[in-house]
Amino acid sequence: MKISNNRLKDGIANLEVFSATLQDLASKDRSIVVVTSDSRGSAKLNPFVEKYPEQIVEVGIAEQNLVGIAAGLASAGKKVFAVSPACFLTARSLEQIKNDVAYSDNPVNIIGISGGVSYGPLGSTHHSLHDFAVLRAINNITVVAPADNFETEMAIKQAAEMDSPVYIRFGKKPIPFLSDNGDFQLGKARMIKEGKDVAIIATGETVYPALEAALLLEEEQGVQVGVISMHTIKPLDYSILSEVAKNYPIILTVEEHSVFGGLGEACASYFMENGFTNKFKIMGIPDEYTVTGSQSEILDYYGISEKGIAETIMKLFA
């Protein structure tokens, strides 16, 4: 599938789509319950509160209680969405996620909002650059980071029907429509753009700058770059990793997460264990407290941008 620049249509923030999808589900299913920790506004859930006030529980700034209550509701047959900033939800409440949700097999949908460096100037205390790593190490939980509005809608709908725990991470910024590929399944990556010289495996909102970089390189350098949205980080789609390794000599992973323990290291582990020797590079946030700035400024600084990704790819040809 060839994508031209006019395919990058305007979109809205994935959180807006999350809220709208949740409202649609709740209108048809009274067992849908949202639990929040003083995050209704930032999660775009005020319309949900107005329409379905009996299907939301506000616990205040008490993330550990939030996860415990969500687990209890799920054990009683409710379809629960526990919503809170990703930085606090996956650090302060990690024990509750591990024991009350995953170990106890309660099918809670854990929604981490303002993920990555979305909080920008609030600094490293408010960044969630650890969430993929810590949750990948916990048994019985699916880890998801949708790339665009379509993936967000489908991920929420499918998560609502699962009988096991799911973690879904969202950022804050508007995300363009990325692909007309209408197939979506949790655990199955999406080919956003095909190529032959380089493959970019990205997750969440980094898929957009990866696609921009691919289009730029194709236009200016004649380099054909494939772009894969690995929206499900656990379980990984090993079948597409195998195909990528067999067909692309150079592989780059991109994530708004620490370079330790996230998508890149998960892919590297698969490639190494299965004997692949492709040239390989992980792009993410290095092992340091981030610079201070807006989300876009921070990502630009670390090269997670159209220009930065393109420059990294060209260096891999050296």
Protein Blocks (a to p, Z undefined) as FASTA:
>chain_A
ZZdfklmccdddfklmmmmmmmmmmmmomkbccddehilmmnopmmmmmmmmmlcccebj
afklmmmmmmmmmmnopacdddddfklmmmmmmmmmmmmmmmnopacddddehihjlnmm
nojmlpcfklmmmmmmpghiacdddfblmlmmmmmmmmmmpcbdcdddddfbdcddfbfc
fbdcehiacdfbgcfkbccddehjllmmmmmmmmmmmmmnopacdddddfblbdcdfklm
mmmmmmmmbdcddddddfehplmlmmmmmmmmnopacdcdddddddddddeddfklmmmm
nopafklmmmmmmmmmZZ
